[in-house]
Amino acid sequence: MIASTVRLMVGCFDMRALSPARRKGHDGAVPEGDSVWKAARRMAAALVGRTVTGSDFRVPQHATADLSGRQVLAFESIGKHMLTRFSGGLTLHTHFEMDGAWQLVGAGKRLPSAFDDEVRLVLSTDGPTAYALRMPVLELVETAREDEVVGHLGPDLLGPGWDEPEAVRRLSADPDRPLVEAILDQKNLAGIGNLWAVETCYLRGVSPWTPVRDVDLPALVRLARRMLKHSIEHPGQVTTGDTRRGQTHWVYGRAERPCRRCGTPVGFRDSNGLPYGRQTWWCPSCQPGPFPSLAERPTRAGLRRGVNEESFGSRSRRLRGSTGLSRG
């Protein structure tokens, strides 16, 4: 019997209302440290203590793996990675990257067939069934060897062992590196993705391409952590305090639209194919400093490229008792 999901485990967005074509876009919460943190806790609430009754890996390297009979012990998020631990000393490592998601359905139910080409793992238990959708990294490792898959990560912004001095030390190691590249490098700081990187730079009033040496790094990492912690306590990924559609962010997804502070059209640089050359938005007036060359920007006047902020937020609700995160 096909049934709707009992709860969506966020990696991206609520896919129940979207066609298969639109589900492959980025029309909602981006899989960053906060969304993976929420997913891990929701998965734990539904599955910890359950016994696996069947596993269907749809990735070549684990096509014959069988987790049947193992008990689900724990879920842990580390940056944008998730570790699912099973009895018998085995761990499932998943990395959401840009488009991964977990979804649960109730006992005896299954996802609609429209999702079949997106499923990478079906994990059946004596309760709910979990589906890993479009998960780009999905591998089994011995629990004792988890460090081999997450040991390279820098301090986790949402982790219990958060270490601000170590994060600042790692970010400072290459003083000439552009700020946005340094904070996107998970070896420096685990959990911050493109959305939070762009918004952090805006709220600190610095160009994303400012050399690390010219940035107040302790203040920056404290702000980044505060934003992610705020996000795990509230719905969505909101920096302005306004969850209405098109009002959730200061500059992210707002190419050519007026800066909410000064009215200057928001700048946009497309991704350039380099490891940390992501799509980037900034306000040329509020964020003084170096900018990319014109060759890296959209070439046709009026062309809006990249994520569109109209895809984020609800249609009317505003966070109660919150005015968002202020600049400075």
Secondary structure, 3 states (H helix, E strand, C coil): CECCCCEEECCCCCHHHCCHHHHCCCCCCCCCHHHHHHHHHHHHHHHCCCEEEEEEECCHHHCCCCCCCCEEEEEEEECCEEEEEECCCEEEEEECCCCCEEEEECCCCECCHHHHHHEEEEEEECCCEEEEECCCEEEEEEHHHCHHHHCCCCCECCCCCCCHHHHHHHHHCCCCCEHHHHHHCCCCCECCCHHHHHHHHHHHCCCCCCEHHHCCHHHHHHHHHHHHHHHHCCCCCCCCCCCECCCCCCCCCCCCCECCCCCCECEEECCCCCCCCCCEEECCCCCCCCCCCHHHCCCCCCCCCCCCHHHCCECCCCCCCCCCCCCC
